[in-house]
Amino acid sequence: MTILAPSLLGADFRNLERDIKTVEEAGAGYLHLDVMDGAFVPSISFGMPVIASLRGCTNLLFDVHMMVEEPVRYVKDLRDAGADLICVHAEACRHLDSAIAQIRQTGAKAAVALNPATPVSAIDLVLPQVDMVLIMSVNPGFGGQKFIPYTVEKVRTLRNRVRSLGLSTDIQVDGGITPDNVEEVLDAGANVIVAGSSVFRGDAGANVKKFLEIFERAGKQDS
């Protein structure tokens, strides 16, 4: 099953509840929440108070992407705020296996993100421990960036690795995804797609449905 995870950074912050309800009603499965600390990435976004306030307005799975130095410090608080899935960057964790274990201890799903230039092999030893791997297809920190083409091969490499180990790990792709290039990453093996401006620019409901129609066509071609 392919899941669309609209990124909150692309929404209208004056009307977050409206935009979230729009994408939920149109069929999105996750809400992607980028937590940035101004250290691991240059930008600062939002944290636990915003996530907790939004939790009451939607049943979407909260997919929290932590672009934060030593994110393990905030895992419990994020879970308490309503995070269902917590994703940490391999590049940001001193002890990645410990961070994954602490996420699991909270009852949340655990995921690991890789920056574009970080090889898939960097997480070989922890791959069986995670529910999802996020392949960044732009350098993290800003929305609206252009998709980096070589990341498609990373997705393919990861999917082959997952299959060889007999795992059911989800593969998420985030950065520069549009209806024009999403089929390429689906074909490479991704099954969770993050899109911000491509969803929220214009008619968010119609944009979600356009992505879902592409997902359905791609699924039929694979079957």
C-alpha positions as CSV (number, residue, x, y, z in Angstrom):
1,M,0.0,0.0,0.0
2,T,1.3,3.4,-1.0
3,I,0.7,6.3,1.5
4,L,0.7,10.0,1.0
5,A,2.1,12.1,3.9
6,P,1.5,15.8,3.3
7,S,4.1,17.9,4.9
8,L,2.7,20.5,7.4
9,L,5.5,23.0,6.4
10,G,3.6,23.5,3.1
11,A,0.3,24.3,4.8
12,D,-1.1,27.7,5.6
13,F,-0.1,28.3,9.2
14,R,-3.0,30.7,9.6
15,N,-5.4,27.8,8.8
16,L,-3.7,24.6,9.9
17,E,-6.8,22.8,11.1
18,R,-8.6,23.6,7.9
19,D,-5.7,22.4,5.7
20,I,-5.2,19.2,7.8
21,K,-8.9,18.3,7.6
22,T,-8.9,18.9,3.8
23,V,-6.0,16.5,3.1
24,E,-7.4,13.9,5.6
25,E,-10.8,14.0,3.9
26,A,-9.2,13.7,0.5
27,G,-7.4,10.4,1.5
28,A,-4.0,11.3,2.9
29,G,-2.8,8.7,5.3
30,Y,-0.1,10.4,7.3
31,L,0.7,14.0,8.4
32,H,4.4,14.7,8.1
33,L,5.7,17.0,10.8
34,D,9.2,18.5,10.4
35,V,10.7,19.4,13.8
36,M,13.8,21.6,13.2
37,D,16.2,23.0,15.8
38,G,18.3,25.5,14.0
39,A,21.4,23.4,14.6
40,F,21.2,20.2,12.6
41,V,19.5,22.3,9.9
42,P,19.5,26.1,9.6
43,S,15.8,26.5,10.1
44,I,13.6,26.4,13.2
45,S,10.1,25.1,12.7
46,F,7.8,24.0,15.6
47,G,7.8,21.6,18.5
48,M,5.7,19.8,21.0
49,P,3.1,22.5,21.8
50,V,2.1,22.8,18.2
51,I,2.0,19.0,17.7
52,A,-0.1,18.6,20.9
53,S,-2.5,21.3,19.8
54,L,-3.0,19.6,16.4
55,R,-3.5,16.1,17.8
56,G,-7.1,16.8,18.7
57,C,-8.2,17.9,15.2
58,T,-7.3,14.8,13.2
59,N,-7.0,11.1,13.2
60,L,-4.1,11.1,10.7
61,L,-0.9,9.2,11.8
62,F,1.6,11.8,13.0
63,D,4.9,11.1,11.2
64,V,7.4,13.3,13.1
65,H,10.7,13.9,11.3
66,M,13.3,15.1,13.7
67,M,15.9,17.3,12.1
68,V,17.5,17.9,15.5
69,E,20.9,17.3,17.0
70,E,20.8,14.3,19.5
71,P,17.0,13.9,19.0
72,V,16.8,11.2,21.7
73,R,16.5,14.1,24.2
74,Y,13.0,14.8,23.0
75,V,11.6,11.4,22.1
76,K,9.3,10.9,25.2
77,D,8.0,14.5,25.0
78,L,7.1,14.0,21.3
79,R,5.4,10.8,22.0
80,D,3.4,12.5,24.8
81,A,2.5,15.3,22.4
82,G,0.9,12.8,20.0
83,A,3.6,11.4,17.7
84,D,2.8,8.0,16.3
85,L,6.0,7.5,14.3
86,I,9.3,9.2,15.2
87,C,12.1,9.5,12.7
88,V,15.7,10.4,13.6
89,H,18.6,11.2,11.4
90,A,21.4,8.7,11.3
91,E,23.8,11.7,11.0
92,A,22.4,13.4,14.2
93,C,22.6,10.5,16.6
94,R,25.7,9.6,18.6
95,H,24.3,6.2,19.4
96,L,21.7,5.4,16.7
97,D,20.8,1.9,18.0
98,S,20.0,3.4,21.5
99,A,17.9,6.2,19.9
100,I,15.8,3.6,18.0
101,A,15.4,1.5,21.2
102,Q,14.2,4.5,23.1
103,I,11.6,5.4,20.4
104,R,10.3,1.8,20.6
105,Q,10.1,1.9,24.3
106,T,7.6,4.8,24.1
107,G,5.3,2.7,21.9
108,A,5.9,4.8,18.8
109,K,7.0,3.4,15.5
110,A,10.7,4.0,14.8
111,A,12.3,5.4,11.6
112,V,15.7,6.5,10.5
113,A,16.4,9.3,7.9
114,L,19.4,9.5,5.6
115,N,20.6,12.7,4.0
116,P,21.1,12.6,0.2
117,A,24.9,11.9,0.4
118,T,24.7,9.3,3.2
119,P,24.9,5.8,1.8
120,V,22.3,3.2,2.6
121,S,25.0,1.0,4.1
122,A,25.3,3.4,7.0
123,I,22.2,1.8,8.5
124,D,22.8,-1.9,7.6
125,L,23.2,-2.9,11.3
126,V,20.0,-1.2,12.5
127,L,17.8,-1.9,9.5
128,P,16.0,-4.8,11.1
129,Q,15.1,-2.6,14.1
130,V,13.2,0.1,12.3
131,D,9.7,0.3,10.8
132,M,10.6,2.8,8.1
133,V,13.6,4.4,6.4
134,L,13.4,8.0,5.1
135,I,15.5,8.7,2.0
136,M,15.9,12.5,1.8
137,S,15.8,13.6,-1.8
138,V,16.8,17.1,-1.0
139,N,19.2,18.4,1.7
140,P,17.1,18.9,4.7
141,G,16.1,22.3,6.2
142,F,14.0,24.1,3.6
143,G,10.8,23.4,1.7
144,G,10.4,23.9,-2.0
145,Q,13.8,22.5,-3.1
146,K,14.5,20.7,-6.3
147,F,14.6,16.9,-6.3
148,I,18.1,15.3,-6.4
149,P,18.0,12.6,-9.1
150,Y,20.7,10.3,-7.7
151,T,18.5,9.6,-4.7
152,V,16.3,7.3,-6.8
153,E,19.1,4.8,-7.0
154,K,19.4,4.9,-3.2
155,V,15.7,4.0,-2.9
156,R,16.3,1.1,-5.3
157,T,19.4,-0.1,-3.3
158,L,17.4,0.1,0.0
159,R,14.4,-1.8,-1.4
160,N,16.7,-4.6,-2.6
161,R,18.4,-4.7,0.8
162,V,15.0,-4.9,2.6
163,R,13.9,-7.7,0.3
164,S,17.1,-9.6,0.8
165,L,16.6,-9.6,4.5
166,G,13.0,-10.6,4.3
167,L,11.8,-7.4,6.0
168,S,8.6,-5.3,5.5
169,T,10.3,-2.0,6.2
170,D,8.5,1.0,4.7
171,I,10.6,3.3,2.5
172,Q,9.7,7.0,2.6
173,V,11.0,9.7,0.2
174,D,10.9,13.4,1.1
175,G,12.0,16.4,-0.9
176,G,11.0,17.9,-4.2
177,I,8.3,15.3,-4.9
178,T,5.7,16.3,-7.5
179,P,3.1,14.4,-9.6
180,D,5.7,14.6,-12.5
181,N,8.4,12.6,-10.7
182,V,6.6,10.5,-8.1
183,E,6.2,7.5,-10.3
184,E,10.0,7.2,-10.6
185,V,10.4,6.9,-6.9
186,L,7.5,4.5,-6.6
187,D,9.0,2.3,-9.3
188,A,12.3,2.3,-7.4
189,G,10.6,0.9,-4.3
190,A,9.2,3.8,-2.2
191,N,5.8,3.4,-0.6
192,V,5.4,6.4,1.7
193,I,5.6,9.8,-0.2
194,V,6.1,13.1,1.5
195,A,4.9,16.2,-0.4
196,G,4.5,19.8,0.9
197,S,4.1,22.5,-1.7
198,S,2.9,20.0,-4.3
199,V,-0.1,19.3,-2.0
200,F,-0.8,22.6,-0.3
201,R,-0.2,25.0,-3.2
202,G,-3.6,25.5,-4.8
203,D,-6.4,23.1,-4.1
204,A,-5.0,20.7,-1.5
205,G,-7.9,18.3,-1.7
206,A,-7.6,18.0,-5.5
207,N,-3.8,17.7,-5.3
208,V,-4.1,14.8,-2.8
209,K,-6.5,13.0,-5.1
210,K,-4.1,13.5,-8.0
211,F,-1.3,11.8,-6.1
212,L,-3.6,9.0,-5.0
213,E,-4.7,8.4,-8.6
214,I,-1.0,8.1,-9.6
215,F,-0.4,5.7,-6.7
216,E,-3.3,3.5,-7.9
217,R,-2.1,3.4,-11.5
218,A,1.4,2.5,-10.4
219,G,0.0,-0.2,-8.2
220,K,-1.9,-1.7,-11.0
221,Q,1.2,-1.7,-13.2
222,D,3.1,-3.6,-10.5
223,S,0.4,-6.3,-10.1
